[in-house]
Amino acid sequence: MSGSAPGNLPQLKGQQRAASDPRQHVWLSASAGTGKTQVLAARVFRLLLRDTAPGAILALTFTKAGAAEMAARINARLAHWVRADDDAIGADLFALGETPTPELCAFARTLFARVLDAPGGGLRIQTIHSFCQTLLAAFPVEAGLAPGFRPLDTREEAVLQRATLAEMLVTE
């Protein structure tokens, strides 16, 4: 899909539909290619359709590629809904497990603007790593870190690894 929104959303099946239900607390874990991104995106759509503030939504993935793919899918679909007719939006809502009504279709058309206009940049779709880094930066003292700390960049990490390896080899 990557940024475009052709056709309707694929219908969620069985456990996928249950996992996308925003009334449930879930931890989603599955093998590659099983539809995790689709389910997480569906959950975000369903939260938005229930009038959840975009800034109150946090979606975590393991990889930067997964986070980017999810953001692209969500933004593309929300942009598609702006101009889609009720039948197209209704088919998507049904695929998500929602009951399409004229009111819900009309509300779906407003979601793209709501996300774009949301304080704090709208939806937060992050990797687990970046989320943890944000928490540590917000609460360094509580985490036992010096305020203003920063993670090592790739070059610094490689230098430290070489120095540590060299020290281990010399002492043995």
matplotlib code that plots the C-alpha trace (Angstrom):
import matplotlib.pyplot as plt

x = [0.0, 2.8, 1.2, -1.6, -5.1, -6.5, -9.5, -11.1, -9.4, -9.0, -11.5, -10.2, -10.7, -11.1, -8.4, -7.4, -10.8, -10.6, -7.1, -8.2, -11.1, -10.2, -12.4, -9.9, -6.4, -4.1, -0.5, 0.0, 2.8, 3.0, 5.4, 6.5, 3.9, 0.9, -0.8, 0.5, 0.7, -2.8, -4.2, -2.4, -3.5, -7.1, -7.0, -5.8, -8.7, -11.2, -9.9, -10.1, -13.7, -14.6, -13.5, -10.2, -8.0, -5.1, -2.5, -3.8, -2.9, 0.5, 1.3, 4.6, 6.4, 9.7, 11.3, 11.5, 10.3, 7.2, 6.5, 6.9, 4.7, 2.0, 2.0, 1.9, -1.0, -3.0, -2.4, -3.1, -6.4, -7.5, -6.7, -8.7, -11.7, -11.8, -13.2, -14.5, -18.2, -20.3, -20.2, -16.4, -16.1, -18.9, -17.0, -13.9, -15.8, -17.4, -14.0, -12.7, -15.6, -17.6, -21.3, -21.3, -23.9, -24.1, -23.0, -19.9, -19.0, -19.3, -17.2, -14.6, -14.2, -13.1, -10.4, -7.5, -7.9, -8.2, -5.0, -3.2, -4.5, -3.9, -1.6, 1.7, 1.9, -1.1, -0.6, 2.5, 3.7, 7.1, 9.5, 9.7, 13.3, 12.4, 9.5, 11.9, 14.4, 11.7, 10.8, 14.4, 14.9, 11.8, 12.7, 16.5, 16.9, 14.2, 16.1, 19.4, 20.8, 22.5, 20.1, 20.9, 22.2, 22.1, 22.5, 25.6, 25.6, 26.7, 30.3, 30.7, 29.3, 31.7, 34.7, 33.6, 33.2, 36.7, 38.2, 36.4, 37.5, 41.1, 41.1, 39.7, 42.3, 45.2, 44.1, 43.7]
y = [0.0, 2.4, 5.8, 5.1, 4.0, 2.0, -0.2, -1.0, -2.1, -5.9, -7.4, -8.3, -12.0, -13.8, -12.8, -9.8, -8.2, -8.9, -7.4, -4.3, -3.7, -0.5, -1.7, -4.5, -4.3, -6.4, -7.1, -8.1, -10.5, -12.5, -13.7, -11.6, -11.3, -12.2, -8.7, -7.0, -3.6, -4.1, -4.9, -2.0, 0.4, -0.9, -0.3, 3.3, 3.8, 2.4, 4.6, 7.7, 6.7, 6.6, 10.3, 9.5, 12.6, 11.8, 13.0, 10.4, 7.5, 5.9, 3.0, 1.1, -1.1, -2.9, -1.3, 2.1, 0.5, -0.8, 2.6, 4.4, 1.8, 2.1, 5.9, 5.9, 3.5, 5.4, 8.8, 7.5, 6.0, 9.0, 11.2, 8.8, 9.1, 12.9, 12.6, 9.0, 8.4, 6.8, 3.3, 3.3, 4.5, 2.2, -0.8, 0.2, 0.7, -2.7, -4.3, -2.8, -4.3, -1.1, -0.5, 2.0, 4.8, 8.1, 9.9, 7.7, 8.1, 11.8, 11.7, 9.6, 12.3, 14.7, 12.5, 13.5, 17.2, 16.3, 14.3, 17.1, 19.8, 17.9, 19.5, 17.9, 16.6, 14.2, 10.5, 9.1, 6.1, 5.1, 2.3, 0.8, 2.1, 5.7, 5.6, 4.4, 7.1, 9.7, 8.5, 8.4, 12.0, 13.2, 11.5, 11.1, 11.5, 8.9, 6.6, 7.2, 9.1, 12.5, 15.2, 16.1, 12.7, 11.6, 8.1, 7.2, 7.7, 4.9, 6.2, 6.6, 3.1, 1.6, 3.4, 2.2, -1.4, -1.4, 0.1, -2.4, -5.4, -4.2, -3.8, -7.3, -8.8, -7.1, -8.1, -11.8]
z = [0.0, 0.9, 0.7, -1.8, -1.0, -3.9, -3.4, 0.0, 3.2, 3.5, 5.8, 9.2, 10.1, 13.5, 15.9, 13.7, 14.2, 18.0, 18.2, 16.4, 18.8, 20.8, 23.7, 24.3, 25.8, 23.6, 23.0, 19.4, 18.5, 15.3, 12.7, 9.7, 7.0, 9.2, 9.0, 12.2, 10.5, 9.0, 12.5, 14.2, 11.5, 11.8, 15.6, 15.0, 12.5, 15.0, 17.8, 15.6, 14.5, 18.3, 18.5, 20.3, 20.1, 17.7, 20.2, 22.7, 20.3, 20.6, 18.3, 18.9, 16.4, 16.4, 13.3, 11.7, 8.5, 10.3, 11.9, 8.5, 6.7, 9.3, 9.2, 5.4, 5.3, 7.9, 6.3, 2.8, 3.9, 5.9, 2.9, 0.7, 2.9, 2.5, -1.0, -1.1, -1.4, 1.3, -0.4, -0.4, 3.2, 4.3, 2.8, 4.7, 7.9, 7.5, 6.8, 10.1, 12.0, 12.4, 11.4, 8.6, 9.0, 7.1, 10.3, 10.7, 7.0, 7.4, 10.5, 8.8, 6.1, 8.9, 10.4, 8.1, 9.0, 12.7, 12.6, 10.7, 13.0, 16.3, 18.9, 19.3, 15.7, 15.7, 15.8, 17.5, 15.6, 16.9, 17.4, 20.9, 21.0, 20.2, 22.7, 25.5, 24.5, 24.8, 28.3, 29.4, 28.1, 29.9, 33.2, 33.3, 37.1, 37.8, 35.4, 37.1, 34.2, 34.0, 32.7, 29.1, 28.3, 24.7, 23.1, 21.3, 17.6, 15.3, 14.9, 18.7, 19.3, 16.8, 18.4, 21.9, 20.7, 19.2, 22.3, 24.5, 22.3, 22.2, 26.0, 26.5, 24.1, 25.9, 29.4, 28.5]

ax = plt.figure().add_subplot(projection="3d")
ax.plot(x, y, z, "-o")
ax.set_aspect("equal")
plt.show()
